[in-house]
């Protein structure tokens, strides 16, 4: 018998009356380790109702009390981060060091949210008109929904819920059904930190749960990270139901290597950004744009490094783990097959990798393709696997045109020693997050995370001050205490004097 994971509402496990369940698999071994309940419409309603009931009390809780609980959560997470990392590795497959890094980056948003009293300060103007004062405040929305992807079971939800909770909202988190344990572990940690029941809730499931959140009149906003087609659906459906929506979509991230770049640095970083987490990152570099005559040397350096990587079970000190499912493994291998048929040169082939793992895990080793054309599916599609494609161009201008013509605009990088070229690149490229000799330019928590074009639907990025504004609404109060000189009738439009 395997353990069955249910939902979390009002500070306790909520078991479903439904009969739909999904397998949770260890990607390194292929073994089914748990089952997770897939929510019914009634389950969604019950979880949302718990969040709605908790909102008035949490909204009216002082900022001092809220941040005290947030600090306690931070300390508990610091002490037990290893437990969460182990859960992530067991269900996602990424190596333990990568999982620990994910938790640490999510914790940075918790630390940012601990400063919420300062972030929520309004403005005030005394005597804006004679005897009239004006001040502004920002207030929480109510129940907010978070729909998170499989590739970052802890970090992506933590982009959103620390800020939402610190600002006075209550949360319903819908994690990926492939990796449900991290969300439930976090829910129990919140309870231990003293968060009131119903402020943080988890509903597990599939499209039924997603649609339930999107259409519920009691859910005021949706935060989503996932593929572009689903992000578009989330945005269109959520906004059609009157919700505030931030939907972060897919990516095809390019790294440009100029002829003057340190090629050893570029090769190291191409490996890190292309094959970290088996390429299952929305900020992974999947297209390396080699400018000028450096391509042969650069490809050789990357290939040498890629062949030295050890692929296997993330708990065995390997460099790279498995893909999340058998279907993902087959899809990624299919893209390599297609690239080879279309004329790309397979320099390093990960399709037949012999992993350091037991069982029948879902492995594709580091794969390097050269002479990739812009019409090939390995270039046009988001593969979401450990496949690095090298595209050769003659000039800097061609490299920028390539990036700007791409429908995605999540992240990009340039490798160069030329400050002028780097400054020009960051000004001209049409992408939301840019690295200069930094291959994965994920911003710190006090800056916003978000792309351009088909990588973002909605006008508000994640975390940072944009996150604070997303999870709050502005209110302006104009005040005049009674003064006999203002008595009497006047039906004209009010003017300031």
C-alpha positions as CSV (number, residue, x, y, z in Angstrom):
1,X,0.0,0.0,0.0
2,X,1.3,3.5,-0.9
3,X,0.6,6.6,1.0
4,X,-2.2,8.8,-0.3
5,X,-1.8,12.6,-0.2
6,X,-4.9,14.7,0.1
7,X,-5.6,18.4,0.5
8,X,-4.9,20.9,3.2
9,X,-7.6,23.4,4.5
10,X,-8.2,25.3,7.7
11,X,-5.0,24.0,9.2
12,X,-5.6,20.2,8.7
13,X,-5.6,17.5,6.1
14,X,-8.8,17.5,4.0
15,X,-9.6,14.1,2.5
16,X,-11.6,14.0,-0.7
17,X,-14.8,12.1,-1.3
18,X,-13.8,11.7,-5.0
19,X,-12.4,8.6,-6.7
20,X,-9.7,10.2,-8.9
21,X,-6.1,9.7,-7.9
22,X,-2.7,10.0,-9.7
23,X,0.6,8.2,-9.1
24,X,3.6,10.1,-7.7
25,X,6.8,8.7,-9.1
26,X,10.5,8.7,-8.1
27,X,12.0,9.7,-11.5
28,X,15.4,8.2,-10.6
29,X,14.0,4.7,-10.2
30,X,10.6,4.8,-12.0
31,X,8.9,3.5,-8.8
32,X,5.5,4.8,-7.7
33,X,6.0,6.1,-4.2
34,X,2.7,7.8,-3.4
35,X,-0.7,8.6,-4.8
36,X,-2.3,12.0,-4.7
37,X,-5.9,12.9,-4.7
38,X,-7.2,14.9,-7.6
39,X,-9.7,17.4,-6.4
40,X,-13.4,17.4,-7.3
41,X,-15.3,20.7,-7.8
42,X,-16.6,20.3,-4.3
43,X,-13.1,19.9,-2.9
44,X,-12.0,23.1,-4.5
45,X,-15.1,24.9,-3.1
46,X,-14.3,23.6,0.4
47,X,-10.7,24.7,0.3
48,X,-11.6,28.1,-1.1
49,X,-14.3,28.5,1.6
50,X,-11.6,27.8,4.3
51,X,-9.5,30.6,2.9
52,X,-12.4,33.0,2.6
53,X,-13.4,32.4,6.2
54,X,-9.9,33.1,7.4
55,X,-9.5,36.3,5.4
56,X,-11.2,38.9,7.7
57,X,-9.3,37.9,10.7
58,X,-5.9,37.8,8.9
59,X,-6.6,41.1,7.1
60,X,-7.2,42.7,10.5
61,X,-4.1,41.1,12.2
62,X,-1.5,43.7,12.8
63,X,1.5,44.0,10.5
64,X,3.7,43.4,13.6
65,X,2.0,40.1,14.3
66,X,2.0,39.0,10.7
67,X,5.8,39.6,10.3
68,X,6.5,37.8,13.6
69,X,4.9,34.7,12.2
70,X,6.8,35.2,8.9
71,X,10.1,35.4,10.8
72,X,9.2,32.3,12.7
73,X,8.5,30.5,9.4
74,X,11.8,31.7,8.0
75,X,13.7,30.3,11.0
76,X,11.9,27.0,10.8
77,X,12.6,26.7,7.1
78,X,16.3,27.5,7.7
79,X,16.6,24.8,10.3
80,X,14.8,22.2,8.2
81,X,15.6,23.1,4.6
82,X,17.3,19.8,4.0
83,X,14.1,17.9,4.6
84,X,12.3,20.0,1.9
85,X,15.2,19.5,-0.5
86,X,15.1,15.8,-0.1
87,X,11.3,15.8,-0.9
88,X,12.0,17.8,-4.0
89,X,14.7,15.4,-5.2
90,X,12.5,12.3,-4.5
91,X,9.6,13.6,-6.6
92,X,11.3,15.9,-9.2
93,X,14.6,14.2,-9.6
94,X,17.0,17.2,-9.5
95,X,20.2,16.6,-7.5
96,X,20.2,17.4,-3.8
97,X,22.5,20.4,-4.2
98,X,20.1,21.9,-6.8
99,X,17.1,21.2,-4.7
100,X,18.8,23.0,-1.7
101,X,19.6,25.9,-4.0
102,X,15.9,26.1,-5.0
103,X,14.9,26.3,-1.3
104,X,17.5,29.0,-0.6
105,X,16.3,31.2,-3.5
106,X,12.7,30.8,-2.3
107,X,13.7,31.7,1.2
108,X,15.0,35.0,-0.2
109,X,11.4,36.0,-0.9
110,X,10.4,35.1,2.6
111,X,13.1,37.4,3.9
112,X,11.9,40.2,1.5
113,X,8.4,39.8,2.7
114,X,9.5,40.2,6.3
115,X,9.9,43.8,5.4
116,X,6.3,44.2,4.6
117,X,5.6,47.0,7.1
118,X,7.9,49.2,5.2
119,X,6.7,48.0,1.8
120,X,3.0,48.7,2.7
121,X,3.7,52.3,3.8
122,X,1.3,54.6,2.1
123,X,1.6,58.3,1.4
124,X,0.1,61.3,3.1
125,X,-0.4,65.0,2.2
126,X,-1.5,67.5,4.8
127,X,-3.7,70.4,3.8
128,X,-4.0,69.3,0.1
129,X,-6.9,71.8,0.1
130,X,-7.8,74.1,2.8
131,X,-8.4,72.0,5.9
132,X,-8.3,68.8,3.7
133,X,-5.8,66.0,4.2
134,X,-5.3,63.1,1.8
135,X,-3.6,59.7,2.4
136,X,-3.2,56.5,0.5
137,X,-3.1,52.9,1.7
138,X,-2.7,49.5,0.1
139,X,-5.0,46.7,1.3
140,X,-5.0,42.9,0.6
141,X,-7.2,41.4,-2.1
142,X,-8.7,38.5,-0.2
143,X,-8.3,34.9,-1.3
144,X,-5.5,34.5,-3.9
145,X,-4.8,31.4,-6.0
146,X,-1.3,30.1,-6.9
147,X,-0.9,27.5,-9.6
148,X,2.6,26.2,-9.7
149,X,4.7,24.0,-12.0
150,X,6.5,20.7,-11.4
151,X,10.0,22.0,-11.9
152,X,10.3,24.2,-8.8
153,X,7.9,22.7,-6.2
154,X,9.2,25.1,-3.5
155,X,10.8,28.1,-5.1
156,X,8.0,29.1,-7.5
157,X,5.2,29.0,-4.9
158,X,7.5,31.0,-2.6
159,X,7.8,33.7,-5.3
160,X,4.2,34.4,-4.4
161,X,2.8,33.2,-1.1
162,X,5.2,35.0,1.4
163,X,4.3,38.4,-0.1
164,X,0.6,37.5,-0.4
165,X,0.4,36.3,3.2
166,X,2.5,39.2,4.6
167,X,0.2,41.7,2.8
168,X,-2.9,40.2,4.6
169,X,-4.2,37.8,1.9
170,X,-5.2,34.1,2.3
171,X,-3.8,31.6,-0.1
172,X,-4.9,28.5,-2.0
173,X,-1.9,26.8,-3.6
174,X,-2.5,24.2,-6.4
175,X,0.9,22.4,-6.9
176,X,1.7,20.2,-9.8
177,X,0.2,16.7,-9.2
178,X,3.6,15.3,-10.2
179,X,5.3,16.9,-7.1
180,X,2.7,17.4,-4.4
181,X,4.6,16.7,-1.2
182,X,6.5,19.9,-0.9
183,X,3.3,22.0,-0.8
184,X,1.9,19.9,2.0
185,X,5.2,20.0,3.9
186,X,5.2,23.8,3.7
187,X,1.6,23.9,4.9
188,X,2.6,22.0,8.1
189,X,5.5,24.3,8.6
190,X,3.2,27.3,8.5
191,X,1.0,25.7,11.1
192,X,4.1,25.1,13.3
193,X,5.1,28.8,12.8
194,X,1.7,29.9,14.2
195,X,-0.1,30.9,11.0
196,X,-3.9,30.9,11.7
197,X,-5.9,28.1,10.2
198,X,-7.1,28.8,6.7
199,X,-4.5,31.4,5.8
200,X,-2.5,28.9,3.8
201,X,-4.3,26.0,2.0
202,X,-3.4,23.4,-0.6
203,X,-5.7,21.8,-3.2
204,X,-4.2,19.0,-5.2
205,X,-5.4,18.1,-8.6
206,X,-5.5,18.6,-12.4
207,X,-7.6,20.8,-14.7
208,X,-10.7,20.4,-12.5
209,X,-8.8,22.1,-9.7
210,X,-7.3,24.8,-12.0
211,X,-10.7,25.6,-13.5
212,X,-12.3,25.7,-10.0
213,X,-9.8,28.4,-8.9
214,X,-10.2,30.3,-12.2
215,X,-13.9,30.5,-12.0
216,X,-14.6,30.8,-8.3
217,X,-16.1,34.2,-7.4
218,X,-14.3,34.1,-4.1
219,X,-10.7,33.9,-5.6
220,X,-9.5,37.4,-6.4
221,X,-6.3,36.8,-8.2
222,X,-4.3,34.0,-9.9
223,X,-0.5,33.6,-10.0
224,X,0.7,31.0,-12.5
225,X,4.0,29.6,-13.9
226,X,4.0,27.0,-16.7
227,X,4.0,26.6,-20.4
228,X,2.9,29.4,-22.7
229,X,-0.3,27.7,-24.0
230,X,-1.6,27.1,-20.5
231,X,-0.4,30.6,-19.3
232,X,-2.5,32.1,-22.1
233,X,-5.5,30.0,-21.1
234,X,-5.0,30.9,-17.4
235,X,-4.9,34.6,-18.3
236,X,-7.9,34.6,-20.6
237,X,-10.1,32.5,-18.3
238,X,-9.1,34.3,-15.1
239,X,-9.5,37.8,-16.5
240,X,-12.8,36.8,-18.0
241,X,-14.0,36.0,-14.5
242,X,-12.8,39.3,-13.1
243,X,-9.6,38.3,-11.6
244,X,-6.2,39.9,-11.5
245,X,-3.8,37.5,-13.2
246,X,0.0,37.1,-13.6
247,X,0.7,34.2,-15.8
248,X,4.3,33.4,-16.6
249,X,4.8,31.2,-19.6
250,X,7.5,29.4,-21.5
251,X,10.9,30.4,-22.8
252,X,13.6,29.8,-25.4
253,X,16.6,31.4,-23.8
254,X,19.6,32.4,-25.8
255,X,23.2,33.0,-24.7
256,X,25.3,35.1,-27.2
257,X,29.1,34.4,-27.1
258,X,31.1,37.2,-28.8
259,X,34.5,36.6,-30.3
260,X,36.3,38.4,-27.5
261,X,34.6,36.4,-24.7
262,X,36.5,34.2,-22.3
263,X,35.6,30.9,-24.0
264,X,36.4,28.7,-20.9
265,X,34.0,30.8,-18.8
266,X,31.4,30.7,-21.6
267,X,31.8,26.9,-21.8
268,X,31.5,26.4,-18.1
269,X,28.4,28.5,-17.9
270,X,26.8,26.9,-20.9
271,X,27.1,23.6,-19.1
272,X,25.7,25.0,-15.9
273,X,22.8,26.8,-17.5
274,X,22.0,24.2,-20.1
275,X,22.1,21.0,-18.1
276,X,21.4,22.1,-14.5
277,X,18.2,20.5,-13.3
278,X,18.3,18.4,-16.5
279,X,17.3,21.5,-18.4
280,X,13.9,21.6,-16.7
281,X,14.1,25.3,-15.9
282,X,12.3,28.2,-17.5
283,X,15.6,30.1,-17.3
284,X,17.7,27.4,-18.8
285,X,19.9,28.3,-21.7
286,X,18.9,26.1,-24.6
287,X,20.2,28.1,-27.6
288,X,23.9,29.1,-27.6
289,X,24.6,31.7,-30.3
290,X,28.2,31.6,-31.4
291,X,29.3,34.8,-33.2
292,X,32.1,34.8,-35.7
293,X,34.9,32.2,-35.9
294,X,34.8,30.9,-32.3
295,X,32.2,28.3,-32.8
296,X,34.4,25.3,-33.4
297,X,36.6,26.0,-30.3
298,X,33.6,26.8,-28.2
299,X,31.8,23.6,-29.2
300,X,34.9,21.5,-28.4
301,X,35.2,23.0,-25.0
302,X,31.5,22.4,-24.1
303,X,31.7,18.9,-25.5
304,X,34.7,18.0,-23.3
305,X,32.9,19.2,-20.2
306,X,29.6,17.6,-21.1
307,X,31.2,14.2,-21.5
308,X,32.6,14.4,-18.0
309,X,29.3,14.9,-16.3
310,X,27.8,12.0,-14.3
311,X,24.1,11.5,-14.7
312,X,22.1,9.5,-12.2
313,X,20.1,9.4,-9.0
314,X,20.2,12.9,-7.4
315,X,20.9,11.4,-4.0
316,X,24.2,9.9,-5.1
317,X,26.2,13.0,-5.7
318,X,25.7,13.0,-9.4
319,X,25.9,16.1,-11.6
320,X,22.5,15.8,-13.3
321,X,19.4,13.8,-12.4
322,X,16.5,12.4,-14.4
323,X,13.6,14.0,-16.2
324,X,10.4,14.2,-14.3
325,X,8.4,11.5,-16.1
326,X,8.7,8.8,-18.7
327,X,6.7,11.0,-21.1
328,X,9.2,13.8,-20.7
329,X,12.1,11.4,-21.4
330,X,10.5,10.2,-24.6
331,X,9.6,13.8,-25.7
332,X,13.1,15.1,-25.2
333,X,14.7,12.1,-27.0
334,X,12.2,12.7,-29.8
335,X,13.4,16.2,-30.2
336,X,17.0,15.0,-30.5
337,X,15.9,12.5,-33.1
338,X,14.2,15.2,-35.1
339,X,17.2,17.6,-34.9
340,X,19.4,14.8,-36.2
341,X,17.0,14.1,-39.1
342,X,16.8,17.8,-39.9
343,X,20.6,18.2,-40.2
344,X,21.9,19.2,-36.8
345,X,25.2,17.5,-35.8
346,X,24.9,15.5,-32.6
347,X,28.2,16.2,-30.8
348,X,27.3,14.7,-27.5
349,X,24.4,12.2,-27.4
350,X,22.5,11.7,-24.1
351,X,19.9,9.4,-25.5
352,X,21.7,6.2,-24.5
353,X,23.2,7.4,-21.2
354,X,24.0,4.8,-18.6
355,X,22.9,6.4,-15.4
356,X,24.2,5.8,-11.9
357,X,20.8,4.7,-10.6
358,X,18.7,1.7,-9.7
359,X,15.5,0.7,-11.5
360,X,14.1,2.2,-14.7
361,X,14.5,6.0,-14.2
362,X,13.7,8.6,-16.8
363,X,17.1,9.7,-17.9
364,X,18.5,11.6,-20.9
365,X,22.1,12.6,-20.6
366,X,23.7,15.9,-21.5
367,X,23.1,16.5,-25.3
368,X,24.9,19.0,-27.5
369,X,23.8,19.8,-31.0
370,X,25.8,21.9,-33.4
371,X,24.9,23.6,-36.7
372,X,21.3,24.0,-35.6
373,X,19.0,26.0,-38.0
374,X,16.3,28.4,-36.9
375,X,13.7,26.3,-38.7
376,X,14.4,23.1,-36.7
377,X,12.1,22.0,-34.0
378,X,15.0,21.8,-31.5
379,X,15.3,25.5,-32.0
380,X,11.7,26.7,-32.3
381,X,10.2,24.7,-29.4
382,X,10.8,24.8,-25.7
383,X,12.3,21.3,-25.2
384,X,12.6,21.5,-21.4
385,X,15.4,19.0,-21.2
386,X,19.2,18.7,-21.3
387,X,19.6,19.7,-24.9
388,X,21.9,22.6,-25.8
389,X,21.7,23.8,-29.4
390,X,24.5,25.8,-31.0
391,X,23.4,28.3,-33.6
392,X,26.2,30.0,-35.7
393,X,26.0,33.6,-36.9
394,X,28.5,36.0,-38.3
395,X,27.7,39.2,-36.5
396,X,26.5,40.7,-33.2
397,X,23.6,42.3,-35.2
398,X,22.5,38.9,-36.4
399,X,22.5,37.5,-32.9
400,X,20.3,40.3,-31.6
401,X,17.9,40.0,-34.5
402,X,17.7,36.2,-33.8
403,X,16.7,36.8,-30.2
404,X,14.3,39.6,-30.9
405,X,12.5,37.6,-33.6
406,X,11.8,34.8,-31.1
407,X,8.3,34.7,-29.7
408,X,9.6,34.2,-26.2
409,X,11.4,36.8,-24.1
410,X,12.1,35.3,-20.7
411,X,15.9,35.4,-20.2
412,X,19.0,35.9,-22.2
413,X,22.8,36.3,-21.6
414,X,25.8,37.7,-23.4
415,X,29.4,36.7,-22.9
416,X,32.0,39.3,-23.7
417,X,34.8,41.4,-22.3
418,X,33.5,44.5,-24.1
419,X,31.5,46.8,-21.8
420,X,30.2,48.8,-24.8
421,X,28.9,45.7,-26.5
422,X,27.2,44.5,-23.3
423,X,25.6,47.9,-22.7
424,X,24.3,47.9,-26.2
425,X,23.0,44.4,-25.9
426,X,21.0,45.1,-22.7
427,X,19.5,48.1,-24.3
428,X,18.6,46.5,-27.6
429,X,17.5,43.0,-26.7
430,X,13.7,42.5,-26.2
431,X,13.8,40.2,-23.2
432,X,12.8,40.7,-19.6
433,X,15.8,39.3,-17.7
434,X,19.4,39.8,-19.0
435,X,22.7,38.4,-17.9
436,X,26.1,39.9,-18.7
437,X,28.6,37.0,-18.2
438,X,25.8,35.5,-16.0
439,X,24.0,32.6,-17.8
440,X,20.9,32.3,-15.5
441,X,19.9,35.9,-14.7
442,X,17.3,35.1,-12.0
443,X,16.8,38.4,-10.1
444,X,17.1,38.8,-6.4
445,X,13.9,38.8,-4.5
446,X,13.8,42.6,-4.2
447,X,13.7,42.9,-8.0
448,X,10.9,41.5,-10.2
449,X,11.0,38.2,-12.1
450,X,9.3,38.1,-15.4
451,X,9.7,38.0,-19.2
452,X,8.4,39.7,-22.2
453,X,6.3,38.6,-25.2
454,X,4.9,35.1,-24.9
455,X,6.7,34.5,-21.7
456,X,4.3,36.7,-19.6
457,X,0.6,37.3,-19.8
458,X,-0.5,40.2,-17.6
459,X,1.5,43.3,-16.8
460,X,2.9,42.4,-13.4
461,X,6.0,40.4,-12.7
462,X,6.6,38.1,-9.7
463,X,8.1,39.2,-6.4
464,X,9.8,42.4,-5.6
465,X,7.7,45.6,-5.3
466,X,5.7,44.5,-8.3
467,X,4.6,41.5,-6.3
468,X,3.5,43.7,-3.4
469,X,1.4,45.8,-5.8
470,X,-0.1,42.7,-7.3
471,X,-1.3,41.3,-4.0
472,X,-2.7,44.7,-2.8
473,X,-5.1,47.3,-4.0
474,X,-4.7,51.0,-3.6
475,X,-7.2,53.2,-1.7
476,X,-7.1,56.9,-1.3
477,X,-8.8,58.7,1.6
478,X,-9.7,62.4,1.5
479,X,-10.5,63.8,5.0
480,X,-11.9,67.1,6.2
481,X,-12.9,67.6,9.9
482,X,-15.9,69.8,10.3
483,X,-15.4,73.5,9.9
484,X,-18.3,75.9,10.0
485,X,-16.8,77.9,7.2
486,X,-17.5,75.0,4.8
487,X,-21.2,74.7,5.8
488,X,-24.0,75.3,3.2
489,X,-25.0,73.9,-0.1
490,X,-22.8,73.9,-3.2
491,X,-23.6,71.6,-6.1
492,X,-20.6,72.6,-8.2
493,X,-17.7,70.2,-8.8
494,X,-15.3,70.3,-5.8
495,X,-12.2,72.3,-6.4
496,X,-9.0,72.7,-4.4
497,X,-8.1,76.0,-2.9
